[in-house]
Amino acid sequence: MFEQTEFFHQLGQINPILWAVFIPLFLAIYFLPTVVAMFRNRQHLGKIFLANIPAGFSWIAWMALIIWAFTGKQKKPAEQTA
């Protein structure tokens, strides 16, 4: 059986440069629905972000958020004053 102490020992052996690449890449993929919603100017960006925090652990919920980010309503343009 793979012991917990052995796991942490193996984890400690990983190169710090690999960690510096892995962590930002992991976070970018994890929060991809939020990033898509932000760039596509979605009306429910805040809700997508809040739902993205726990939904990242579930592929089904994460895919639903991606779909919502791509197909949601856009924000209304702000009224310009002259």
C-alpha positions in Angstrom: 0.0 0.0 0.0 1.2 3.5 -0.8 1.7 5.3 2.5 1.0 9.0 3.0 4.5 9.7 4.2 5.9 8.2 1.0 3.5 10.3 -1.0 4.7 13.5 0.6 8.3 12.5 0.2 7.8 12.0 -3.5 6.0 15.3 -3.7 8.9 17.0 -2.1 11.3 15.6 -4.7 9.6 17.5 -7.6 11.7 20.2 -9.2 10.6 23.8 -8.1 10.7 24.9 -11.7 8.1 22.3 -12.5 5.9 23.6 -9.7 6.3 27.2 -11.1 4.9 26.0 -14.4 2.4 23.5 -13.1 0.6 25.7 -10.6 -0.2 28.7 -13.0 -1.2 26.2 -15.7 -3.5 24.3 -13.3 -5.2 27.5 -12.1 -5.6 28.8 -15.7 -7.4 25.6 -16.7 -9.4 25.4 -13.4 -10.7 29.0 -13.8 -11.1 28.8 -17.6 -14.9 29.3 -17.4 -14.4 32.5 -15.5 -11.8 33.7 -18.0 -14.0 32.9 -20.9 -16.9 34.7 -19.3 -14.7 37.8 -18.6 -13.4 38.0 -22.2 -16.9 37.4 -23.7 -18.4 40.2 -21.4 -21.0 37.9 -19.8 -23.8 39.4 -17.6 -23.4 36.7 -14.9 -19.6 36.8 -14.5 -19.7 37.0 -10.7 -22.0 34.0 -10.5 -19.8 32.0 -12.9 -16.8 32.8 -10.8 -18.5 31.8 -7.5 -19.8 28.6 -9.1 -16.4 27.9 -10.6 -14.7 27.6 -7.2 -16.3 24.3 -6.1 -17.3 23.2 -9.6 -13.7 22.8 -10.7 -13.6 19.5 -8.8 -16.4 18.1 -11.0 -15.9 17.7 -14.7 -19.7 17.8 -15.3 -20.1 21.0 -13.4 -17.0 22.5 -15.0 -18.3 21.7 -18.5 -21.7 23.2 -17.6 -19.9 26.4 -16.6 -17.9 26.5 -19.9 -21.1 26.2 -21.8 -22.7 29.0 -19.7 -19.7 31.2 -20.2 -19.9 30.8 -24.0 -23.7 31.0 -24.4 -24.7 33.4 -21.6 -26.2 36.9 -22.1 -23.8 39.7 -22.7 -23.7 42.8 -20.5 -25.7 45.7 -21.8 -23.4 48.5 -23.1 -23.2 51.4 -20.6 -25.1 54.6 -21.6 -22.7 57.2 -22.8 -23.3 60.7 -21.6 -22.5 63.7 -23.8 
